[in-house]
Amino acid sequence: MLGGGRDARRPHGELVADVLAVLWAAGEPLTAQQVKETLNQGLARTTVATILTRLHEKGTLVRSRPGRSFAYAPVEDAAGLAAGRMRRELEKEPQRDLVLKRFVSSLSEDDEDVLRRLLLDTRPEAEATAGAAAEPEDGA
């Protein structure tokens, strides 16, 4: 019998999401043992350590060594991580304008309003940054 009576294995992405949720909730770096204990799912410490190491290698987590074990903390919050995934997906596409058009057309009216407001709010910041970059240096 497969699984030997154990519950069916959870998808890897679900476990990664749970690990990240523990780290975001903690608000401070945690070791693999601390994450394992917080998850309370009967996982081996090595399983949690492997997930943390892989997330560190991807740049999702930073790590420090306050004692004998590494402690891990997220680089970004959940929203920042999702935004990064969206940006990477967009960067893969040669027809970015078409992808953006399809994305925007799939948004609810409320999400469209939020996006419109965000674009208007960030425009003055972008123009100020671009204007500073365009100024000639002294002696040019």
Secondary structure, 3 states (H helix, E strand, C coil): CHHHHCCCCCCHHHHHHHHHHHHHHHCCCEEHHHHHHHHCCCCCHHHHHHHHHHHHHCCCEEEECCCCCCEEEECCCHHHHHHHHHHHHHHHCCCHHHHHHHHHHCCCHHHHHHHHHHHHHHHHHHHHHHHHHHCCCCCC
